[in-house]
Amino acid sequence: MVEHFGGTNETQSACRLRNPSDFPALSLLPGARASYAPKWSGSFTATYSHDLEGTLLEAALTAKTTSAYSTGSDLIPIKTQAGYTLLNGRLARSPGNSRVTIVLWADNLTNQLYKQSVINAPLQGTGSNRLFSPAAASIVRPWIQTPMTRFLARPGRWA
């Protein structure tokens, strides 16, 4: 049996400050899209399952995509993550009368690098707009998501 699911999302958000002059380090926020809020995101999953002589076999493939978004709370352009798509997979085998399912899954099959968060901690409190200078830009270091992880898991109770 084949099943598929999917959906998209459009986000419209804007930052508001009552008095932006009180926060000069956050001068890019008023009217801008909120951090970690891509305009578009979506996902699609296809699952195939088959009963083979009392053993259930399953395979699933999931694609998750997002448009560009800011990974920093101050919206400095160097902290922008370009849009990307992640592809994840899953294989499962479940013997007929068993309560055990053997699952093998992999995240980020295409080894897509992306930034989860970008910080400028050495400059916090001194005005993050300094990041617009090339000399200060070398201080910013992104935290990059682990490119690929694989696990073998056995769900169950461990007492």
Chimera marker file (.cmm) of the C-alpha trace (Angstrom):
<marker_set name="trace">
<marker id="1" x="0.000" y="0.000" z="0.000" r="1" g="1" b="0" radius="0.5"/>
<marker id="2" x="1.280" y="3.468" z="-0.882" r="1" g="1" b="0" radius="0.5"/>
<marker id="3" x="0.313" y="6.558" z="1.102" r="1" g="1" b="0" radius="0.5"/>
<marker id="4" x="1.431" y="10.123" z="0.626" r="1" g="1" b="0" radius="0.5"/>
<marker id="5" x="0.942" y="13.293" z="2.603" r="1" g="1" b="0" radius="0.5"/>
<marker id="6" x="2.100" y="16.847" z="2.114" r="1" g="1" b="0" radius="0.5"/>
<marker id="7" x="1.471" y="20.469" z="2.774" r="1" g="1" b="0" radius="0.5"/>
<marker id="8" x="2.823" y="23.988" z="2.451" r="1" g="1" b="0" radius="0.5"/>
<marker id="9" x="2.751" y="26.984" z="4.706" r="1" g="1" b="0" radius="0.5"/>
<marker id="10" x="3.074" y="30.694" z="4.017" r="1" g="1" b="0" radius="0.5"/>
<marker id="11" x="4.059" y="32.807" z="7.015" r="1" g="1" b="0" radius="0.5"/>
<marker id="12" x="3.482" y="36.527" z="7.248" r="1" g="1" b="0" radius="0.5"/>
<marker id="13" x="5.098" y="38.063" z="10.285" r="1" g="1" b="0" radius="0.5"/>
<marker id="14" x="6.485" y="41.444" z="11.277" r="1" g="1" b="0" radius="0.5"/>
<marker id="15" x="8.438" y="42.706" z="14.274" r="1" g="1" b="0" radius="0.5"/>
<marker id="16" x="7.116" y="45.675" z="16.194" r="1" g="1" b="0" radius="0.5"/>
<marker id="17" x="8.921" y="47.817" z="18.767" r="1" g="1" b="0" radius="0.5"/>
<marker id="18" x="7.038" y="50.507" z="20.628" r="1" g="1" b="0" radius="0.5"/>
<marker id="19" x="9.999" y="52.869" z="20.556" r="1" g="1" b="0" radius="0.5"/>
<marker id="20" x="12.800" y="51.643" z="18.236" r="1" g="1" b="0" radius="0.5"/>
<marker id="21" x="15.131" y="54.421" z="19.405" r="1" g="1" b="0" radius="0.5"/>
<marker id="22" x="15.298" y="52.654" z="22.808" r="1" g="1" b="0" radius="0.5"/>
<marker id="23" x="17.033" y="49.703" z="21.132" r="1" g="1" b="0" radius="0.5"/>
<marker id="24" x="19.592" y="50.999" z="18.588" r="1" g="1" b="0" radius="0.5"/>
<marker id="25" x="21.200" y="47.530" z="18.292" r="1" g="1" b="0" radius="0.5"/>
<marker id="26" x="17.885" y="46.207" z="16.988" r="1" g="1" b="0" radius="0.5"/>
<marker id="27" x="17.325" y="48.899" z="14.373" r="1" g="1" b="0" radius="0.5"/>
<marker id="28" x="16.590" y="46.336" z="11.639" r="1" g="1" b="0" radius="0.5"/>
<marker id="29" x="13.625" y="44.785" z="13.466" r="1" g="1" b="0" radius="0.5"/>
<marker id="30" x="10.701" y="47.220" z="13.011" r="1" g="1" b="0" radius="0.5"/>
<marker id="31" x="8.541" y="45.993" z="10.113" r="1" g="1" b="0" radius="0.5"/>
<marker id="32" x="10.871" y="43.118" z="9.201" r="1" g="1" b="0" radius="0.5"/>
<marker id="33" x="10.031" y="39.408" z="9.112" r="1" g="1" b="0" radius="0.5"/>
<marker id="34" x="10.602" y="37.709" z="12.474" r="1" g="1" b="0" radius="0.5"/>
<marker id="35" x="13.667" y="35.515" z="13.021" r="1" g="1" b="0" radius="0.5"/>
<marker id="36" x="13.307" y="31.812" z="12.167" r="1" g="1" b="0" radius="0.5"/>
<marker id="37" x="10.137" y="32.586" z="10.186" r="1" g="1" b="0" radius="0.5"/>
<marker id="38" x="10.624" y="31.615" z="6.536" r="1" g="1" b="0" radius="0.5"/>
<marker id="39" x="7.992" y="32.950" z="4.162" r="1" g="1" b="0" radius="0.5"/>
<marker id="40" x="7.451" y="29.454" z="2.710" r="1" g="1" b="0" radius="0.5"/>
<marker id="41" x="7.889" y="25.986" z="4.131" r="1" g="1" b="0" radius="0.5"/>
<marker id="42" x="6.515" y="22.617" z="3.183" r="1" g="1" b="0" radius="0.5"/>
<marker id="43" x="6.855" y="18.888" z="3.511" r="1" g="1" b="0" radius="0.5"/>
<marker id="44" x="5.920" y="15.786" z="1.576" r="1" g="1" b="0" radius="0.5"/>
<marker id="45" x="6.018" y="12.160" z="2.719" r="1" g="1" b="0" radius="0.5"/>
<marker id="46" x="5.537" y="8.980" z="0.717" r="1" g="1" b="0" radius="0.5"/>
<marker id="47" x="5.206" y="5.655" z="2.541" r="1" g="1" b="0" radius="0.5"/>
<marker id="48" x="5.129" y="2.166" z="1.081" r="1" g="1" b="0" radius="0.5"/>
<marker id="49" x="4.093" y="-0.840" z="3.186" r="1" g="1" b="0" radius="0.5"/>
<marker id="50" x="3.853" y="-4.483" z="2.195" r="1" g="1" b="0" radius="0.5"/>
<marker id="51" x="2.993" y="-7.659" z="4.086" r="1" g="1" b="0" radius="0.5"/>
<marker id="52" x="5.428" y="-10.372" z="3.013" r="1" g="1" b="0" radius="0.5"/>
<marker id="53" x="4.440" y="-13.747" z="4.447" r="1" g="1" b="0" radius="0.5"/>
<marker id="54" x="3.509" y="-12.334" z="7.860" r="1" g="1" b="0" radius="0.5"/>
<marker id="55" x="6.280" y="-9.743" z="8.038" r="1" g="1" b="0" radius="0.5"/>
<marker id="56" x="5.366" y="-6.100" z="7.538" r="1" g="1" b="0" radius="0.5"/>
<marker id="57" x="7.930" y="-4.134" z="5.510" r="1" g="1" b="0" radius="0.5"/>
<marker id="58" x="7.771" y="-0.350" z="5.312" r="1" g="1" b="0" radius="0.5"/>
<marker id="59" x="9.751" y="2.336" z="3.486" r="1" g="1" b="0" radius="0.5"/>
<marker id="60" x="9.239" y="6.084" z="3.811" r="1" g="1" b="0" radius="0.5"/>
<marker id="61" x="10.814" y="9.130" z="2.221" r="1" g="1" b="0" radius="0.5"/>
<marker id="62" x="10.229" y="12.661" z="3.501" r="1" g="1" b="0" radius="0.5"/>
<marker id="63" x="11.217" y="15.978" z="1.915" r="1" g="1" b="0" radius="0.5"/>
<marker id="64" x="11.135" y="19.162" z="3.988" r="1" g="1" b="0" radius="0.5"/>
<marker id="65" x="11.774" y="22.491" z="2.310" r="1" g="1" b="0" radius="0.5"/>
<marker id="66" x="12.012" y="26.063" z="3.522" r="1" g="1" b="0" radius="0.5"/>
<marker id="67" x="12.662" y="29.445" z="1.956" r="1" g="1" b="0" radius="0.5"/>
<marker id="68" x="15.374" y="31.817" z="3.234" r="1" g="1" b="0" radius="0.5"/>
<marker id="69" x="15.124" y="33.093" z="6.821" r="1" g="1" b="0" radius="0.5"/>
<marker id="70" x="17.205" y="34.902" z="9.430" r="1" g="1" b="0" radius="0.5"/>
<marker id="71" x="18.912" y="32.708" z="12.040" r="1" g="1" b="0" radius="0.5"/>
<marker id="72" x="19.687" y="35.607" z="14.380" r="1" g="1" b="0" radius="0.5"/>
<marker id="73" x="17.445" y="37.673" z="16.617" r="1" g="1" b="0" radius="0.5"/>
<marker id="74" x="18.824" y="40.979" z="15.292" r="1" g="1" b="0" radius="0.5"/>
<marker id="75" x="18.239" y="40.242" z="11.541" r="1" g="1" b="0" radius="0.5"/>
<marker id="76" x="21.799" y="41.076" z="10.473" r="1" g="1" b="0" radius="0.5"/>
<marker id="77" x="22.074" y="39.998" z="6.788" r="1" g="1" b="0" radius="0.5"/>
<marker id="78" x="25.133" y="37.785" z="7.372" r="1" g="1" b="0" radius="0.5"/>
<marker id="79" x="22.911" y="35.589" z="9.563" r="1" g="1" b="0" radius="0.5"/>
<marker id="80" x="20.506" y="34.755" z="6.712" r="1" g="1" b="0" radius="0.5"/>
<marker id="81" x="20.107" y="31.072" z="5.861" r="1" g="1" b="0" radius="0.5"/>
<marker id="82" x="19.355" y="30.452" z="2.191" r="1" g="1" b="0" radius="0.5"/>
<marker id="83" x="16.414" y="28.198" z="1.380" r="1" g="1" b="0" radius="0.5"/>
<marker id="84" x="17.072" y="24.458" z="1.420" r="1" g="1" b="0" radius="0.5"/>
<marker id="85" x="15.427" y="21.032" z="1.224" r="1" g="1" b="0" radius="0.5"/>
<marker id="86" x="16.162" y="18.076" z="3.502" r="1" g="1" b="0" radius="0.5"/>
<marker id="87" x="15.505" y="14.497" z="2.449" r="1" g="1" b="0" radius="0.5"/>
<marker id="88" x="14.980" y="11.874" z="5.186" r="1" g="1" b="0" radius="0.5"/>
<marker id="89" x="14.404" y="8.136" z="4.813" r="1" g="1" b="0" radius="0.5"/>
<marker id="90" x="13.125" y="5.251" z="6.935" r="1" g="1" b="0" radius="0.5"/>
<marker id="91" x="13.034" y="1.455" z="6.530" r="1" g="1" b="0" radius="0.5"/>
<marker id="92" x="11.150" y="-0.792" z="8.969" r="1" g="1" b="0" radius="0.5"/>
<marker id="93" x="10.570" y="-4.516" z="9.423" r="1" g="1" b="0" radius="0.5"/>
<marker id="94" x="7.990" y="-5.883" z="11.829" r="1" g="1" b="0" radius="0.5"/>
<marker id="95" x="7.591" y="-9.661" z="12.223" r="1" g="1" b="0" radius="0.5"/>
<marker id="96" x="3.931" y="-10.749" z="12.309" r="1" g="1" b="0" radius="0.5"/>
<marker id="97" x="3.197" y="-11.618" z="15.960" r="1" g="1" b="0" radius="0.5"/>
<marker id="98" x="6.081" y="-9.677" z="17.459" r="1" g="1" b="0" radius="0.5"/>
<marker id="99" x="5.856" y="-6.435" z="19.394" r="1" g="1" b="0" radius="0.5"/>
<marker id="100" x="9.305" y="-5.535" z="18.093" r="1" g="1" b="0" radius="0.5"/>
<marker id="101" x="9.927" y="-3.407" z="15.010" r="1" g="1" b="0" radius="0.5"/>
<marker id="102" x="13.391" y="-2.986" z="13.576" r="1" g="1" b="0" radius="0.5"/>
<marker id="103" x="13.823" y="0.488" z="12.114" r="1" g="1" b="0" radius="0.5"/>
<marker id="104" x="16.684" y="2.019" z="10.172" r="1" g="1" b="0" radius="0.5"/>
<marker id="105" x="16.434" y="5.697" z="9.362" r="1" g="1" b="0" radius="0.5"/>
<marker id="106" x="18.658" y="8.428" z="8.007" r="1" g="1" b="0" radius="0.5"/>
<marker id="107" x="18.257" y="12.187" z="8.193" r="1" g="1" b="0" radius="0.5"/>
<marker id="108" x="19.586" y="14.597" z="5.589" r="1" g="1" b="0" radius="0.5"/>
<marker id="109" x="20.319" y="11.977" z="2.922" r="1" g="1" b="0" radius="0.5"/>
<marker id="110" x="21.709" y="14.580" z="0.521" r="1" g="1" b="0" radius="0.5"/>
<marker id="111" x="24.151" y="15.949" z="3.121" r="1" g="1" b="0" radius="0.5"/>
<marker id="112" x="22.680" y="19.468" z="2.886" r="1" g="1" b="0" radius="0.5"/>
<marker id="113" x="24.574" y="21.925" z="5.106" r="1" g="1" b="0" radius="0.5"/>
<marker id="114" x="22.532" y="24.626" z="6.791" r="1" g="1" b="0" radius="0.5"/>
<marker id="115" x="22.827" y="27.024" z="9.710" r="1" g="1" b="0" radius="0.5"/>
<marker id="116" x="20.599" y="26.410" z="12.699" r="1" g="1" b="0" radius="0.5"/>
<marker id="117" x="21.706" y="29.495" z="14.561" r="1" g="1" b="0" radius="0.5"/>
<marker id="118" x="24.285" y="32.239" z="14.048" r="1" g="1" b="0" radius="0.5"/>
<marker id="119" x="25.464" y="34.255" z="17.030" r="1" g="1" b="0" radius="0.5"/>
<marker id="120" x="27.738" y="37.222" z="17.555" r="1" g="1" b="0" radius="0.5"/>
<marker id="121" x="28.303" y="36.817" z="21.296" r="1" g="1" b="0" radius="0.5"/>
<marker id="122" x="31.571" y="38.836" z="21.429" r="1" g="1" b="0" radius="0.5"/>
<marker id="123" x="29.633" y="41.862" z="20.193" r="1" g="1" b="0" radius="0.5"/>
<marker id="124" x="26.474" y="41.495" z="22.301" r="1" g="1" b="0" radius="0.5"/>
<marker id="125" x="25.639" y="44.707" z="24.127" r="1" g="1" b="0" radius="0.5"/>
<marker id="126" x="27.914" y="46.898" z="22.000" r="1" g="1" b="0" radius="0.5"/>
<marker id="127" x="25.625" y="47.312" z="19.002" r="1" g="1" b="0" radius="0.5"/>
<marker id="128" x="25.313" y="44.444" z="16.591" r="1" g="1" b="0" radius="0.5"/>
<marker id="129" x="25.231" y="46.796" z="13.590" r="1" g="1" b="0" radius="0.5"/>
<marker id="130" x="29.033" y="46.620" z="13.655" r="1" g="1" b="0" radius="0.5"/>
<marker id="131" x="28.634" y="43.319" z="11.834" r="1" g="1" b="0" radius="0.5"/>
<marker id="132" x="28.228" y="45.236" z="8.599" r="1" g="1" b="0" radius="0.5"/>
<marker id="133" x="31.993" y="45.818" z="8.545" r="1" g="1" b="0" radius="0.5"/>
<marker id="134" x="34.042" y="43.038" z="6.869" r="1" g="1" b="0" radius="0.5"/>
<marker id="135" x="36.493" y="42.945" z="9.804" r="1" g="1" b="0" radius="0.5"/>
<marker id="136" x="33.731" y="42.195" z="12.312" r="1" g="1" b="0" radius="0.5"/>
<marker id="137" x="32.082" y="39.642" z="10.024" r="1" g="1" b="0" radius="0.5"/>
<marker id="138" x="34.915" y="37.180" z="10.643" r="1" g="1" b="0" radius="0.5"/>
<marker id="139" x="33.889" y="36.984" z="14.310" r="1" g="1" b="0" radius="0.5"/>
<marker id="140" x="30.451" y="35.532" z="13.510" r="1" g="1" b="0" radius="0.5"/>
<marker id="141" x="30.482" y="31.719" z="13.522" r="1" g="1" b="0" radius="0.5"/>
<marker id="142" x="27.482" y="29.654" z="12.436" r="1" g="1" b="0" radius="0.5"/>
<marker id="143" x="26.424" y="26.493" z="14.243" r="1" g="1" b="0" radius="0.5"/>
<marker id="144" x="26.025" y="24.027" z="11.417" r="1" g="1" b="0" radius="0.5"/>
<marker id="145" x="23.600" y="21.137" z="11.716" r="1" g="1" b="0" radius="0.5"/>
<marker id="146" x="25.213" y="17.723" z="11.830" r="1" g="1" b="0" radius="0.5"/>
<marker id="147" x="25.256" y="16.751" z="8.141" r="1" g="1" b="0" radius="0.5"/>
<marker id="148" x="24.105" y="13.158" z="8.478" r="1" g="1" b="0" radius="0.5"/>
<marker id="149" x="23.014" y="10.917" z="11.325" r="1" g="1" b="0" radius="0.5"/>
<marker id="150" x="22.022" y="7.267" z="11.212" r="1" g="1" b="0" radius="0.5"/>
<marker id="151" x="20.515" y="5.180" z="13.973" r="1" g="1" b="0" radius="0.5"/>
<marker id="152" x="19.348" y="1.652" z="14.597" r="1" g="1" b="0" radius="0.5"/>
<marker id="153" x="16.631" y="1.669" z="17.228" r="1" g="1" b="0" radius="0.5"/>
<marker id="154" x="14.515" y="-0.853" z="19.041" r="1" g="1" b="0" radius="0.5"/>
<marker id="155" x="11.455" y="0.754" z="20.664" r="1" g="1" b="0" radius="0.5"/>
<marker id="156" x="10.395" y="-0.858" z="23.900" r="1" g="1" b="0" radius="0.5"/>
<marker id="157" x="10.271" y="-0.586" z="27.658" r="1" g="1" b="0" radius="0.5"/>
<marker id="158" x="13.473" y="-0.747" z="29.607" r="1" g="1" b="0" radius="0.5"/>
<marker id="159" x="12.967" y="-1.401" z="33.299" r="1" g="1" b="0" radius="0.5"/>
<link id1="1" id2="2" r="1" g="1" b="0" radius="0.2"/>
<link id1="2" id2="3" r="1" g="1" b="0" radius="0.2"/>
<link id1="3" id2="4" r="1" g="1" b="0" radius="0.2"/>
<link id1="4" id2="5" r="1" g="1" b="0" radius="0.2"/>
<link id1="5" id2="6" r="1" g="1" b="0" radius="0.2"/>
<link id1="6" id2="7" r="1" g="1" b="0" radius="0.2"/>
<link id1="7" id2="8" r="1" g="1" b="0" radius="0.2"/>
<link id1="8" id2="9" r="1" g="1" b="0" radius="0.2"/>
<link id1="9" id2="10" r="1" g="1" b="0" radius="0.2"/>
<link id1="10" id2="11" r="1" g="1" b="0" radius="0.2"/>
<link id1="11" id2="12" r="1" g="1" b="0" radius="0.2"/>
<link id1="12" id2="13" r="1" g="1" b="0" radius="0.2"/>
<link id1="13" id2="14" r="1" g="1" b="0" radius="0.2"/>
<link id1="14" id2="15" r="1" g="1" b="0" radius="0.2"/>
<link id1="15" id2="16" r="1" g="1" b="0" radius="0.2"/>
<link id1="16" id2="17" r="1" g="1" b="0" radius="0.2"/>
<link id1="17" id2="18" r="1" g="1" b="0" radius="0.2"/>
<link id1="18" id2="19" r="1" g="1" b="0" radius="0.2"/>
<link id1="19" id2="20" r="1" g="1" b="0" radius="0.2"/>
<link id1="20" id2="21" r="1" g="1" b="0" radius="0.2"/>
<link id1="21" id2="22" r="1" g="1" b="0" radius="0.2"/>
<link id1="22" id2="23" r="1" g="1" b="0" radius="0.2"/>
<link id1="23" id2="24" r="1" g="1" b="0" radius="0.2"/>
<link id1="24" id2="25" r="1" g="1" b="0" radius="0.2"/>
<link id1="25" id2="26" r="1" g="1" b="0" radius="0.2"/>
<link id1="26" id2="27" r="1" g="1" b="0" radius="0.2"/>
<link id1="27" id2="28" r="1" g="1" b="0" radius="0.2"/>
<link id1="28" id2="29" r="1" g="1" b="0" radius="0.2"/>
<link id1="29" id2="30" r="1" g="1" b="0" radius="0.2"/>
<link id1="30" id2="31" r="1" g="1" b="0" radius="0.2"/>
<link id1="31" id2="32" r="1" g="1" b="0" radius="0.2"/>
<link id1="32" id2="33" r="1" g="1" b="0" radius="0.2"/>
<link id1="33" id2="34" r="1" g="1" b="0" radius="0.2"/>
<link id1="34" id2="35" r="1" g="1" b="0" radius="0.2"/>
<link id1="35" id2="36" r="1" g="1" b="0" radius="0.2"/>
<link id1="36" id2="37" r="1" g="1" b="0" radius="0.2"/>
<link id1="37" id2="38" r="1" g="1" b="0" radius="0.2"/>
<link id1="38" id2="39" r="1" g="1" b="0" radius="0.2"/>
<link id1="39" id2="40" r="1" g="1" b="0" radius="0.2"/>
<link id1="40" id2="41" r="1" g="1" b="0" radius="0.2"/>
<link id1="41" id2="42" r="1" g="1" b="0" radius="0.2"/>
<link id1="42" id2="43" r="1" g="1" b="0" radius="0.2"/>
<link id1="43" id2="44" r="1" g="1" b="0" radius="0.2"/>
<link id1="44" id2="45" r="1" g="1" b="0" radius="0.2"/>
<link id1="45" id2="46" r="1" g="1" b="0" radius="0.2"/>
<link id1="46" id2="47" r="1" g="1" b="0" radius="0.2"/>
<link id1="47" id2="48" r="1" g="1" b="0" radius="0.2"/>
<link id1="48" id2="49" r="1" g="1" b="0" radius="0.2"/>
<link id1="49" id2="50" r="1" g="1" b="0" radius="0.2"/>
<link id1="50" id2="51" r="1" g="1" b="0" radius="0.2"/>
<link id1="51" id2="52" r="1" g="1" b="0" radius="0.2"/>
<link id1="52" id2="53" r="1" g="1" b="0" radius="0.2"/>
<link id1="53" id2="54" r="1" g="1" b="0" radius="0.2"/>
<link id1="54" id2="55" r="1" g="1" b="0" radius="0.2"/>
<link id1="55" id2="56" r="1" g="1" b="0" radius="0.2"/>
<link id1="56" id2="57" r="1" g="1" b="0" radius="0.2"/>
<link id1="57" id2="58" r="1" g="1" b="0" radius="0.2"/>
<link id1="58" id2="59" r="1" g="1" b="0" radius="0.2"/>
<link id1="59" id2="60" r="1" g="1" b="0" radius="0.2"/>
<link id1="60" id2="61" r="1" g="1" b="0" radius="0.2"/>
<link id1="61" id2="62" r="1" g="1" b="0" radius="0.2"/>
<link id1="62" id2="63" r="1" g="1" b="0" radius="0.2"/>
<link id1="63" id2="64" r="1" g="1" b="0" radius="0.2"/>
<link id1="64" id2="65" r="1" g="1" b="0" radius="0.2"/>
<link id1="65" id2="66" r="1" g="1" b="0" radius="0.2"/>
<link id1="66" id2="67" r="1" g="1" b="0" radius="0.2"/>
<link id1="67" id2="68" r="1" g="1" b="0" radius="0.2"/>
<link id1="68" id2="69" r="1" g="1" b="0" radius="0.2"/>
<link id1="69" id2="70" r="1" g="1" b="0" radius="0.2"/>
<link id1="70" id2="71" r="1" g="1" b="0" radius="0.2"/>
<link id1="71" id2="72" r="1" g="1" b="0" radius="0.2"/>
<link id1="72" id2="73" r="1" g="1" b="0" radius="0.2"/>
<link id1="73" id2="74" r="1" g="1" b="0" radius="0.2"/>
<link id1="74" id2="75" r="1" g="1" b="0" radius="0.2"/>
<link id1="75" id2="76" r="1" g="1" b="0" radius="0.2"/>
<link id1="76" id2="77" r="1" g="1" b="0" radius="0.2"/>
<link id1="77" id2="78" r="1" g="1" b="0" radius="0.2"/>
<link id1="78" id2="79" r="1" g="1" b="0" radius="0.2"/>
<link id1="79" id2="80" r="1" g="1" b="0" radius="0.2"/>
<link id1="80" id2="81" r="1" g="1" b="0" radius="0.2"/>
<link id1="81" id2="82" r="1" g="1" b="0" radius="0.2"/>
<link id1="82" id2="83" r="1" g="1" b="0" radius="0.2"/>
<link id1="83" id2="84" r="1" g="1" b="0" radius="0.2"/>
<link id1="84" id2="85" r="1" g="1" b="0" radius="0.2"/>
<link id1="85" id2="86" r="1" g="1" b="0" radius="0.2"/>
<link id1="86" id2="87" r="1" g="1" b="0" radius="0.2"/>
<link id1="87" id2="88" r="1" g="1" b="0" radius="0.2"/>
<link id1="88" id2="89" r="1" g="1" b="0" radius="0.2"/>
<link id1="89" id2="90" r="1" g="1" b="0" radius="0.2"/>
<link id1="90" id2="91" r="1" g="1" b="0" radius="0.2"/>
<link id1="91" id2="92" r="1" g="1" b="0" radius="0.2"/>
<link id1="92" id2="93" r="1" g="1" b="0" radius="0.2"/>
<link id1="93" id2="94" r="1" g="1" b="0" radius="0.2"/>
<link id1="94" id2="95" r="1" g="1" b="0" radius="0.2"/>
<link id1="95" id2="96" r="1" g="1" b="0" radius="0.2"/>
<link id1="96" id2="97" r="1" g="1" b="0" radius="0.2"/>
<link id1="97" id2="98" r="1" g="1" b="0" radius="0.2"/>
<link id1="98" id2="99" r="1" g="1" b="0" radius="0.2"/>
<link id1="99" id2="100" r="1" g="1" b="0" radius="0.2"/>
<link id1="100" id2="101" r="1" g="1" b="0" radius="0.2"/>
<link id1="101" id2="102" r="1" g="1" b="0" radius="0.2"/>
<link id1="102" id2="103" r="1" g="1" b="0" radius="0.2"/>
<link id1="103" id2="104" r="1" g="1" b="0" radius="0.2"/>
<link id1="104" id2="105" r="1" g="1" b="0" radius="0.2"/>
<link id1="105" id2="106" r="1" g="1" b="0" radius="0.2"/>
<link id1="106" id2="107" r="1" g="1" b="0" radius="0.2"/>
<link id1="107" id2="108" r="1" g="1" b="0" radius="0.2"/>
<link id1="108" id2="109" r="1" g="1" b="0" radius="0.2"/>
<link id1="109" id2="110" r="1" g="1" b="0" radius="0.2"/>
<link id1="110" id2="111" r="1" g="1" b="0" radius="0.2"/>
<link id1="111" id2="112" r="1" g="1" b="0" radius="0.2"/>
<link id1="112" id2="113" r="1" g="1" b="0" radius="0.2"/>
<link id1="113" id2="114" r="1" g="1" b="0" radius="0.2"/>
<link id1="114" id2="115" r="1" g="1" b="0" radius="0.2"/>
<link id1="115" id2="116" r="1" g="1" b="0" radius="0.2"/>
<link id1="116" id2="117" r="1" g="1" b="0" radius="0.2"/>
<link id1="117" id2="118" r="1" g="1" b="0" radius="0.2"/>
<link id1="118" id2="119" r="1" g="1" b="0" radius="0.2"/>
<link id1="119" id2="120" r="1" g="1" b="0" radius="0.2"/>
<link id1="120" id2="121" r="1" g="1" b="0" radius="0.2"/>
<link id1="121" id2="122" r="1" g="1" b="0" radius="0.2"/>
<link id1="122" id2="123" r="1" g="1" b="0" radius="0.2"/>
<link id1="123" id2="124" r="1" g="1" b="0" radius="0.2"/>
<link id1="124" id2="125" r="1" g="1" b="0" radius="0.2"/>
<link id1="125" id2="126" r="1" g="1" b="0" radius="0.2"/>
<link id1="126" id2="127" r="1" g="1" b="0" radius="0.2"/>
<link id1="127" id2="128" r="1" g="1" b="0" radius="0.2"/>
<link id1="128" id2="129" r="1" g="1" b="0" radius="0.2"/>
<link id1="129" id2="130" r="1" g="1" b="0" radius="0.2"/>
<link id1="130" id2="131" r="1" g="1" b="0" radius="0.2"/>
<link id1="131" id2="132" r="1" g="1" b="0" radius="0.2"/>
<link id1="132" id2="133" r="1" g="1" b="0" radius="0.2"/>
<link id1="133" id2="134" r="1" g="1" b="0" radius="0.2"/>
<link id1="134" id2="135" r="1" g="1" b="0" radius="0.2"/>
<link id1="135" id2="136" r="1" g="1" b="0" radius="0.2"/>
<link id1="136" id2="137" r="1" g="1" b="0" radius="0.2"/>
<link id1="137" id2="138" r="1" g="1" b="0" radius="0.2"/>
<link id1="138" id2="139" r="1" g="1" b="0" radius="0.2"/>
<link id1="139" id2="140" r="1" g="1" b="0" radius="0.2"/>
<link id1="140" id2="141" r="1" g="1" b="0" radius="0.2"/>
<link id1="141" id2="142" r="1" g="1" b="0" radius="0.2"/>
<link id1="142" id2="143" r="1" g="1" b="0" radius="0.2"/>
<link id1="143" id2="144" r="1" g="1" b="0" radius="0.2"/>
<link id1="144" id2="145" r="1" g="1" b="0" radius="0.2"/>
<link id1="145" id2="146" r="1" g="1" b="0" radius="0.2"/>
<link id1="146" id2="147" r="1" g="1" b="0" radius="0.2"/>
<link id1="147" id2="148" r="1" g="1" b="0" radius="0.2"/>
<link id1="148" id2="149" r="1" g="1" b="0" radius="0.2"/>
<link id1="149" id2="150" r="1" g="1" b="0" radius="0.2"/>
<link id1="150" id2="151" r="1" g="1" b="0" radius="0.2"/>
<link id1="151" id2="152" r="1" g="1" b="0" radius="0.2"/>
<link id1="152" id2="153" r="1" g="1" b="0" radius="0.2"/>
<link id1="153" id2="154" r="1" g="1" b="0" radius="0.2"/>
<link id1="154" id2="155" r="1" g="1" b="0" radius="0.2"/>
<link id1="155" id2="156" r="1" g="1" b="0" radius="0.2"/>
<link id1="156" id2="157" r="1" g="1" b="0" radius="0.2"/>
<link id1="157" id2="158" r="1" g="1" b="0" radius="0.2"/>
<link id1="158" id2="159" r="1" g="1" b="0" radius="0.2"/>
</marker_set>
